[in-house]
């Protein structure tokens, strides 16, 4: 029988386990300490629990870490790791070193339901939600774990479509009994799901990144089917009602498609709809995917677009493209082949 995994459980989930097993009241905190601060990988290593308690715990539980099954390295130093999840599925995780910063880009689902037409993950469809164990295992079992400074939920899947597991991960990452990270080291990216964006904003203090890609309804609907039920206007209304006066940052991701969303009309409309929101726009160069007719504008046009937005008072940056040669860059993650049983 498969044992239940302790890694990925919050303190509030560990407490009833220890109570049920007749362990002392402080045992849950001790276990959290071993899992998230002392970084052990087996119950046997939890040496401040009595031998008997470790045996009782081991009957039904295990720590539950699993190493990546393969990796690839880009010429720019970015690495992509393949993890097995949901018994027989695979997901990808990117490690992006950059001078003082070392960022992990984690996946929250195997595949994705959102179907954005510029994204390889969207094309592979949805295979399942990851558990908090499977999400945080990407972080803990990363060979470069000790070097990590930042985490972005921008890998495979829509994090807010798996909000209960996402919130558990954020709690473990930012609690004093967990990793104790500042929430400002973590960014959650979303297409803007109305049903859970408020919950995320209320229950966490992590940064929010909303995938915008067009300020016009019709155009965005063609790029991102989610616009049919979650319009940008509704999402912006939710954001406007939130207090972003803390260190929390709100940014809008904008992939530039040549001749589609890169015109002066778009700049004007972006400035209009974002008026009054303290935010930044992050421009992303489009990375070509098979079968797509989209093209990226040249770097000169990308810089001009950025400067035009800056001139209108919207802080705009260009996100460096990383890991394109190993399909680790934005929009390129896919495990379609591995999920079909052709693991490379
Ligand atoms: S861009 Fe994000 S939300 Fe859209 S299909 Fe890809 S993984 Fe899903």
Boltz pocket constraint, residues with backbone or C-beta under 6 A from the ligand:
constraints:
  - pocket:
      binder: B
      contacts: [[A, 111], [A, 112], [A, 113], [A, 114], [A, 115], [A, 116], [A, 119], [A, 120], [A, 121], [A, 122], [A, 123], [A, 155], [A, 156], [A, 157], [A, 158], [A, 191]]
      max_distance: 6.0
